[in-house]
Amino acid sequence: MEALIEELKKQIIEALNLEELTPEDIDADAPLFGDGLGLDSIDALELIVILDKKYGIRLSSPAEGKEIFKNVRSIAEYVQKARKK
């Protein structure tokens, strides 16, 4: 799980051009949107693309994304569950 969290942090930094951050700067349990990392709806689309391209996971609804993209750990948990299906 920790390796997946680390991998996701790197992908988020790369996809969202957050070069000023390192994976260590991102708390796996901190919110990605709002007060946490401060991502917006455009960034959410990038996260959806990461899940699709890297893991072959497609979200069935935007509402589902809101729960999944709460923080890096919730994305990792979702990827793990979806991979097992």
C-alpha positions in Angstrom: 0.0 0.0 0.0 2.8 2.4 0.9 4.5 1.8 -2.4 1.3 2.6 -4.3 0.8 5.8 -2.2 4.3 6.9 -3.1 3.7 6.1 -6.8 0.4 8.0 -6.8 2.1 11.1 -5.2 4.7 11.1 -8.0 2.1 10.8 -10.7 0.0 13.6 -9.1 3.1 15.9 -9.0 4.0 15.1 -12.6 0.4 15.3 -14.1 -0.4 18.5 -12.3 2.9 20.2 -12.8 3.6 20.6 -9.1 7.4 20.6 -9.5 7.8 22.7 -6.3 6.5 19.7 -4.3 8.2 16.3 -3.5 6.2 13.2 -2.6 7.3 13.8 1.0 5.5 17.2 0.9 2.2 15.5 0.3 0.5 14.0 3.3 -1.3 10.8 2.2 -4.2 11.7 4.6 -4.4 15.5 3.8 -7.3 16.7 1.6 -6.4 17.1 -2.0 -9.0 19.8 -2.6 -9.7 22.9 -0.6 -7.5 23.5 2.4 -5.1 20.6 1.7 -3.3 20.5 -1.6 -5.7 23.0 -3.1 -6.6 21.2 -6.2 -9.5 22.2 -8.4 -12.0 20.6 -10.8 -9.5 20.6 -13.7 -7.1 18.8 -11.5 -9.8 16.2 -10.7 -10.0 15.5 -14.4 -6.3 14.9 -14.5 -6.6 12.4 -11.6 -9.4 10.6 -13.5 -7.0 10.3 -16.5 -4.2 8.9 -14.3 -6.6 6.2 -13.0 -7.7 5.3 -16.5 -4.2 5.4 -18.2 -2.1 3.9 -15.5 -4.5 1.5 -13.8 -7.2 0.9 -16.4 -9.8 2.1 -13.9 -12.8 4.1 -15.1 -15.1 5.9 -12.6 -18.7 5.3 -13.1 -19.9 8.6 -11.8 -18.5 12.1 -10.8 -20.0 11.6 -7.3 -17.9 8.5 -6.9 -14.8 10.6 -7.7 -15.5 13.0 -4.8 -15.2 10.2 -2.3 -12.2 8.5 -4.0 -10.2 11.7 -4.4 -10.5 12.8 -0.8 -6.8 12.2 -0.3 -3.9 10.1 -1.7 -4.7 7.2 0.7 -8.3 7.0 -0.5 -7.2 6.9 -4.1 -4.7 4.1 -3.3 -7.3 2.1 -1.5 -9.7 2.5 -4.4 -7.0 1.4 -6.9 -6.2 -1.7 -4.8 -9.9 -2.7 -4.6 -10.5 -2.1 -8.3 -7.4 -4.1 -9.3 -8.7 -7.1 -7.5 -12.0 -7.1 -9.4 
